Amino acid sequence: MKSAFYEKILENLLTSLEHYLPVLAGKIIAFLLICFIWPKITKFLLKTFEKAMTLRHNDPLLISFLKSLIKTLMYIALAFIIIGIIGIKATSLVTILGTAGVAIGLALQGSLANLASGILILFFKQVSKGDFISSLDGTIEGTVQSIHILYTTIQQPNGPLIIVPNSQIANASIVNYSRNPYRRLDLVYSASYDNPIDKVISVLNQVIENEPRIIKNNPNLPVTISLNKQNASSLDYVFRAWVRKEDYLDTMLDCNINVKKFFDKNGIEIPYNKLDLYVKNNINIDNK
Protein backbone atom coordinates (compact mmCIF):
# COMPACT_ATOMS: atom_id res chain seq x y z
CA MET A 1 0.00 0.00 0.00
CA LYS A 2 2.73 2.42 1.03
CA SER A 3 4.96 1.41 -1.87
CA ALA A 4 2.16 2.11 -4.33
CA PHE A 5 1.64 5.52 -2.71
CA TYR A 6 5.31 6.45 -3.00
CA GLU A 7 5.44 5.16 -6.54
CA LYS A 8 2.51 7.40 -7.39
CA ILE A 9 4.27 10.43 -5.87
CA LEU A 10 7.48 9.63 -7.74
CA GLU A 11 5.55 9.20 -10.97
CA ASN A 12 3.86 12.58 -10.51
CA LEU A 13 7.20 14.18 -9.69
CA LEU A 14 8.85 12.74 -12.79
CA THR A 15 5.92 13.85 -14.90
CA SER A 16 6.15 17.37 -13.49
CA LEU A 17 9.91 17.46 -14.04
CA GLU A 18 9.46 16.20 -17.58
CA HIS A 19 7.04 19.04 -18.20
CA TYR A 20 8.83 21.89 -16.38
CA LEU A 21 12.51 21.05 -16.95
CA PRO A 22 12.47 22.04 -20.65
CA VAL A 23 10.63 25.24 -19.74
CA LEU A 24 13.10 25.99 -16.92
CA ALA A 25 16.06 25.21 -19.15
CA GLY A 26 14.65 27.50 -21.83
CA LYS A 27 14.22 30.32 -19.32
CA ILE A 28 17.77 29.88 -18.01
CA ILE A 29 19.18 29.92 -21.54
CA ALA A 30 17.08 32.97 -22.44
CA PHE A 31 18.19 34.72 -19.24
CA LEU A 32 21.87 34.06 -19.93
CA LEU A 33 21.57 35.10 -23.56
CA ILE A 34 19.77 38.34 -22.80
CA CYS A 35 22.28 39.21 -20.04
CA PHE A 36 25.13 38.57 -22.48
CA ILE A 37 23.66 40.25 -25.55
CA TRP A 38 21.89 43.25 -24.01
CA PRO A 39 25.04 45.11 -22.83
CA LYS A 40 26.51 44.70 -26.32
CA ILE A 41 23.32 46.05 -27.90
CA THR A 42 23.36 48.97 -25.47
CA LYS A 43 27.01 49.73 -26.20
CA PHE A 44 26.38 49.61 -29.96
CA LEU A 45 23.37 51.93 -29.70
CA LEU A 46 25.29 54.41 -27.54
CA LYS A 47 28.26 54.50 -29.92
CA THR A 48 25.98 54.95 -32.94
CA PHE A 49 24.01 57.68 -31.17
CA GLU A 50 27.17 59.52 -30.07
CA LYS A 51 28.61 59.39 -33.59
CA ALA A 52 25.40 60.71 -35.13
CA MET A 53 25.09 63.54 -32.58
CA THR A 54 28.75 64.49 -32.96
CA LEU A 55 28.43 64.72 -36.74
CA ARG A 56 25.55 67.14 -36.23
CA HIS A 57 27.80 69.26 -33.95
CA ASN A 58 25.51 69.02 -30.95
CA ASP A 59 26.56 70.23 -27.50
CA PRO A 60 28.92 67.63 -25.94
CA LEU A 61 27.14 68.04 -22.59
CA LEU A 62 23.80 67.28 -24.25
CA ILE A 63 25.33 64.18 -25.85
CA SER A 64 26.67 62.86 -22.53
CA PHE A 65 23.33 63.56 -20.81
CA LEU A 66 21.28 61.78 -23.48
CA LYS A 67 23.71 58.85 -23.52
CA SER A 68 23.27 58.49 -19.77
CA LEU A 69 19.48 58.65 -20.17
CA ILE A 70 19.46 56.06 -22.98
CA LYS A 71 21.68 53.73 -20.96
CA THR A 72 19.34 53.98 -17.97
CA LEU A 73 16.27 53.30 -20.13
CA MET A 74 17.97 50.31 -21.72
CA TYR A 75 18.67 48.76 -18.33
CA ILE A 76 15.11 49.44 -17.20
CA ALA A 77 13.93 47.62 -20.33
CA LEU A 78 16.33 44.78 -19.49
CA ALA A 79 14.80 44.53 -16.02
CA PHE A 80 11.30 44.18 -17.51
CA ILE A 81 12.52 41.55 -19.99
CA ILE A 82 14.10 39.52 -17.18
CA ILE A 83 10.90 39.82 -15.15
CA GLY A 84 8.98 38.51 -18.17
CA ILE A 85 11.40 35.59 -18.54
CA ILE A 86 11.00 34.70 -14.88
CA GLY A 87 7.25 34.64 -15.36
CA ILE A 88 6.05 37.59 -13.31
CA LYS A 89 3.11 39.22 -15.08
CA ALA A 90 3.49 42.88 -15.98
CA THR A 91 0.05 43.67 -14.54
CA SER A 92 1.08 42.23 -11.18
CA LEU A 93 4.29 44.28 -11.24
CA VAL A 94 2.40 47.47 -12.08
CA THR A 95 0.00 46.79 -9.21
CA ILE A 96 2.89 46.32 -6.78
CA LEU A 97 4.63 49.47 -8.01
CA GLY A 98 1.39 51.43 -7.77
CA THR A 99 0.86 50.29 -4.19
CA ALA A 100 4.41 51.25 -3.27
CA GLY A 101 4.31 54.44 -5.35
CA VAL A 102 4.50 56.86 -2.42
CA ALA A 103 7.45 55.08 -0.85
CA ILE A 104 9.24 54.83 -4.21
CA GLY A 105 8.56 58.51 -4.90
CA LEU A 106 10.07 59.54 -1.57
CA ALA A 107 13.07 57.27 -2.14
CA LEU A 108 13.67 58.72 -5.62
CA GLN A 109 12.98 62.32 -4.66
CA GLY A 110 16.66 63.29 -4.74
CA SER A 111 17.27 61.45 -8.00
CA LEU A 112 14.28 63.10 -9.68
CA ALA A 113 15.52 66.50 -8.51
CA ASN A 114 18.94 65.77 -10.04
CA LEU A 115 17.31 64.66 -13.30
CA ALA A 116 15.22 67.82 -13.50
CA SER A 117 18.27 69.94 -12.64
CA GLY A 118 20.28 68.29 -15.40
CA ILE A 119 17.56 69.14 -17.92
CA LEU A 120 17.48 72.77 -16.71
CA ILE A 121 21.28 73.08 -16.93
CA LEU A 122 21.18 71.90 -20.54
CA PHE A 123 18.10 73.91 -21.49
CA PHE A 124 19.44 77.22 -20.16
CA LYS A 125 23.03 76.39 -21.21
CA GLN A 126 24.42 77.41 -17.84
CA VAL A 127 27.68 75.58 -18.56
CA SER A 128 29.36 73.88 -21.50
CA LYS A 129 31.99 71.19 -21.75
CA GLY A 130 35.43 72.65 -21.06
CA ASP A 131 34.12 75.62 -19.05
CA PHE A 132 36.08 76.50 -15.94
CA ILE A 133 33.56 77.23 -13.19
CA SER A 134 33.47 77.85 -9.47
CA SER A 135 30.73 78.42 -6.93
CA LEU A 136 30.66 81.55 -4.79
CA ASP A 137 30.89 79.44 -1.63
CA GLY A 138 34.03 77.72 -2.95
CA THR A 139 32.68 74.16 -2.78
CA ILE A 140 32.82 73.66 -6.57
CA GLU A 141 35.78 74.55 -8.77
CA GLY A 142 37.14 72.99 -11.93
CA THR A 143 36.59 72.24 -15.61
CA VAL A 144 33.27 70.71 -16.70
CA GLN A 145 33.85 67.32 -18.33
CA SER A 146 30.38 65.78 -18.79
CA ILE A 147 26.84 65.79 -17.47
CA HIS A 148 24.75 62.70 -16.75
CA ILE A 149 21.15 62.27 -15.71
CA LEU A 150 22.01 62.51 -12.00
CA TYR A 151 25.43 64.16 -11.73
CA THR A 152 28.05 66.30 -13.43
CA THR A 153 31.76 65.43 -13.57
CA ILE A 154 34.21 68.26 -12.95
CA GLN A 155 38.00 68.03 -13.09
CA GLN A 156 39.74 70.11 -10.44
CA PRO A 157 42.79 72.21 -11.40
CA ASN A 158 45.15 69.82 -9.61
CA GLY A 159 43.80 66.75 -11.40
CA PRO A 160 41.16 64.93 -9.29
CA LEU A 161 37.72 64.35 -10.81
CA ILE A 162 34.77 65.31 -8.61
CA ILE A 163 31.19 64.09 -9.02
CA VAL A 164 28.66 66.83 -8.26
CA PRO A 165 24.88 66.22 -8.10
CA ASN A 166 23.09 68.21 -10.80
CA SER A 167 20.82 69.87 -8.24
CA GLN A 168 23.84 71.30 -6.43
CA ILE A 169 25.04 73.03 -9.59
CA ALA A 170 21.55 74.21 -10.59
CA ASN A 171 20.93 75.74 -7.15
CA ALA A 172 24.38 77.27 -6.62
CA SER A 173 25.62 80.70 -7.68
CA ILE A 174 28.11 79.69 -10.37
CA VAL A 175 30.92 81.85 -11.75
CA ASN A 176 31.73 80.80 -15.33
CA TYR A 177 35.23 81.99 -16.21
CA SER A 178 35.11 80.59 -19.75
CA ARG A 179 31.99 82.25 -21.11
CA ASN A 180 33.85 85.50 -21.81
CA PRO A 181 36.74 85.04 -24.30
CA TYR A 182 38.88 87.43 -22.23
CA ARG A 183 39.92 87.57 -18.58
CA ARG A 184 41.46 90.42 -16.65
CA LEU A 185 44.61 90.08 -14.62
CA ASP A 186 44.21 91.80 -11.25
CA LEU A 187 47.68 91.80 -9.72
CA VAL A 188 49.02 93.77 -6.77
CA TYR A 189 52.72 94.57 -6.30
CA SER A 190 54.34 96.32 -3.37
CA ALA A 191 57.19 98.83 -3.49
CA SER A 192 59.01 100.87 -0.89
CA TYR A 193 58.04 104.44 0.03
CA ASP A 194 61.57 105.41 -1.03
CA ASN A 195 60.81 104.60 -4.67
CA PRO A 196 59.12 107.40 -6.66
CA ILE A 197 55.58 106.52 -7.70
CA ASP A 198 56.15 107.54 -11.33
CA LYS A 199 59.20 105.29 -11.54
CA VAL A 200 57.33 102.23 -10.24
CA ILE A 201 54.44 102.82 -12.64
CA SER A 202 56.89 103.26 -15.53
CA VAL A 203 58.62 99.95 -14.72
CA LEU A 204 55.29 98.13 -14.52
CA ASN A 205 54.42 99.57 -17.93
CA GLN A 206 57.66 98.11 -19.25
CA VAL A 207 56.53 94.69 -18.01
CA ILE A 208 53.28 95.11 -19.95
CA GLU A 209 55.06 96.22 -23.13
CA ASN A 210 57.32 93.16 -22.98
CA GLU A 211 54.42 90.71 -22.51
CA PRO A 212 52.93 89.87 -25.95
CA ARG A 213 49.91 88.03 -24.54
CA ILE A 214 48.55 91.17 -22.87
CA ILE A 215 45.99 92.90 -25.10
CA LYS A 216 47.00 96.49 -25.84
CA ASN A 217 45.43 99.45 -27.66
CA ASN A 218 41.88 98.19 -27.17
CA PRO A 219 39.65 100.82 -25.52
CA ASN A 220 37.20 98.13 -24.42
CA LEU A 221 39.98 96.19 -22.68
CA PRO A 222 42.05 98.92 -21.03
CA VAL A 223 45.35 98.44 -19.23
CA THR A 224 45.46 100.12 -15.82
CA ILE A 225 48.36 100.69 -13.43
CA SER A 226 47.82 102.90 -10.40
CA LEU A 227 48.60 103.35 -6.74
CA ASN A 228 46.11 101.23 -4.85
CA LYS A 229 46.92 101.38 -1.15
CA GLN A 230 49.28 102.95 1.37
CA ASN A 231 50.43 100.40 3.92
CA ALA A 232 52.55 100.86 7.03
CA SER A 233 55.80 100.02 5.23
CA SER A 234 54.91 99.83 1.53
CA LEU A 235 52.85 101.20 -1.32
CA ASP A 236 50.62 98.76 -3.21
CA TYR A 237 50.25 99.19 -6.96
CA VAL A 238 47.37 97.55 -8.81
CA PHE A 239 48.17 96.04 -12.20
CA ARG A 240 45.14 95.35 -14.43
CA ALA A 241 45.44 93.97 -17.95
CA TRP A 242 43.36 91.76 -20.24
CA VAL A 243 44.41 88.49 -21.85
CA ARG A 244 42.68 85.71 -23.71
CA LYS A 245 41.12 83.24 -21.31
CA GLU A 246 43.44 80.40 -22.36
CA ASP A 247 46.50 82.61 -21.60
CA TYR A 248 45.33 83.73 -18.16
CA LEU A 249 47.30 81.45 -15.84
CA ASP A 250 50.57 81.40 -17.79
CA THR A 251 50.54 85.17 -18.24
CA MET A 252 49.87 85.77 -14.55
CA LEU A 253 52.79 83.56 -13.50
CA ASP A 254 55.14 85.12 -16.04
CA CYS A 255 54.15 88.64 -14.98
CA ASN A 256 55.02 87.82 -11.37
CA ILE A 257 58.47 86.65 -12.46
CA ASN A 258 59.07 89.59 -14.80
CA VAL A 259 57.99 92.21 -12.26
CA LYS A 260 60.57 90.89 -9.80
CA LYS A 261 63.27 90.95 -12.51
CA PHE A 262 62.38 94.50 -13.62
CA PHE A 263 62.21 95.74 -10.03
CA ASP A 264 65.68 94.34 -9.33
CA LYS A 265 67.05 95.78 -12.58
CA ASN A 266 65.73 99.27 -11.77
CA GLY A 267 66.62 99.27 -8.09
CA ILE A 268 63.03 99.16 -6.82
CA GLU A 269 62.84 97.68 -3.36
CA ILE A 270 60.11 95.19 -2.49
CA PRO A 271 59.64 95.94 1.22
CA TYR A 272 58.93 93.69 4.12
CA ASN A 273 57.31 94.50 7.43
CA LYS A 274 59.71 96.42 9.64
CA LEU A 275 59.59 98.50 12.79
CA ASP A 276 61.58 101.72 13.23
CA LEU A 277 62.66 102.48 16.84
CA TYR A 278 63.37 106.05 17.91
CA VAL A 279 65.38 106.40 21.17
CA LYS A 280 65.47 109.78 22.93
CA ASN A 281 68.95 110.72 24.20
CA ASN A 282 67.70 112.54 27.32
CA ILE A 283 66.24 109.41 28.91
CA ASN A 284 68.20 108.38 32.02
CA ILE A 285 68.65 104.67 32.35
CA ASP A 286 68.99 103.43 35.92
CA ASN A 287 71.43 100.54 35.99
CA LYS A 288 70.77 99.78 39.60
DAWO-V892997 format. One record per backbone hydrogen bond with DSSP energy under -1.0 kcal/mol. NH is the residue of the N-H (numbers start at 0). CO is the residue of the C=O. If there is no record, write none. Layout:
# DAWO-V892997
nh=NH co=CO
nh=NH co=CO
This chain:
# DAWO-V892997
nh=4 co=0
nh=5 co=1
nh=6 co=2
nh=7 co=3
nh=8 co=4
nh=9 co=5
nh=10 co=6
nh=11 co=7
nh=12 co=8
nh=13 co=9
nh=14 co=10
nh=15 co=11
nh=16 co=12
nh=17 co=13
nh=18 co=14
nh=19 co=15
nh=20 co=16
nh=23 co=19
nh=24 co=20
nh=25 co=21
nh=26 co=22
nh=27 co=23
nh=28 co=24
nh=29 co=25
nh=30 co=26
nh=31 co=27
nh=32 co=28
nh=33 co=29
nh=34 co=30
nh=35 co=31
nh=36 co=32
nh=37 co=33
nh=40 co=36
nh=41 co=37
nh=42 co=38
nh=43 co=39
nh=44 co=40
nh=45 co=41
nh=46 co=42
nh=47 co=43
nh=48 co=44
nh=49 co=45
nh=50 co=46
nh=51 co=47
nh=52 co=48
nh=53 co=49
nh=54 co=50
nh=55 co=51
nh=56 co=53
nh=57 co=52
nh=62 co=58
nh=63 co=59
nh=64 co=60
nh=65 co=61
nh=66 co=62
nh=67 co=63
nh=68 co=64
nh=69 co=65
nh=70 co=66
nh=71 co=67
nh=72 co=68
nh=73 co=69
nh=74 co=70
nh=75 co=71
nh=76 co=72
nh=77 co=73
nh=78 co=74
nh=79 co=75
nh=80 co=76
nh=81 co=77
nh=82 co=78
nh=83 co=79
nh=84 co=80
nh=85 co=81
nh=86 co=82
nh=87 co=82
nh=92 co=88
nh=93 co=89
nh=94 co=90
nh=95 co=91
nh=96 co=92
nh=97 co=93
nh=98 co=94
nh=99 co=95
nh=100 co=97
nh=103 co=99
nh=104 co=100
nh=105 co=101
nh=106 co=102
nh=107 co=103
nh=111 co=107
nh=112 co=108
nh=113 co=109
nh=114 co=110
nh=115 co=111
nh=116 co=112
nh=117 co=113
nh=118 co=114
nh=119 co=115
nh=120 co=116
nh=121 co=117
nh=122 co=118
nh=123 co=119
nh=125 co=120
nh=129 co=143
nh=130 co=127
nh=132 co=141
nh=133 co=174
nh=134 co=139
nh=135 co=172
nh=137 co=134
nh=141 co=132
nh=142 co=154
nh=143 co=130
nh=144 co=152
nh=145 co=152
nh=147 co=150
nh=151 co=163
nh=152 co=145
nh=153 co=161
nh=154 co=142
nh=155 co=159
nh=158 co=155
nh=161 co=153
nh=163 co=151
nh=165 co=149
nh=168 co=164
nh=169 co=165
nh=170 co=166
nh=174 co=133
nh=176 co=131
nh=182 co=242
nh=184 co=240
nh=186 co=238
nh=188 co=236
nh=190 co=234
nh=191 co=268
nh=194 co=191
nh=199 co=195
nh=200 co=196
nh=201 co=197
nh=202 co=198
nh=203 co=199
nh=204 co=200
nh=205 co=201
nh=206 co=202
nh=207 co=203
nh=208 co=204
nh=209 co=205
nh=210 co=207
nh=213 co=210
nh=214 co=241
nh=220 co=217
nh=223 co=239
nh=225 co=237
nh=227 co=235
nh=228 co=235
nh=230 co=233
nh=234 co=190
nh=235 co=228
nh=236 co=188
nh=237 co=225
nh=238 co=186
nh=239 co=223
nh=240 co=184
nh=242 co=182
nh=244 co=180
nh=246 co=243
nh=250 co=246
nh=251 co=247
nh=252 co=248
nh=253 co=249
nh=254 co=250
nh=255 co=251
nh=256 co=252
nh=257 co=253
nh=258 co=254
nh=259 co=255
nh=260 co=256
nh=261 co=257
nh=262 co=258
nh=263 co=259
nh=264 co=260
nh=265 co=261
nh=267 co=262
nh=282 co=279
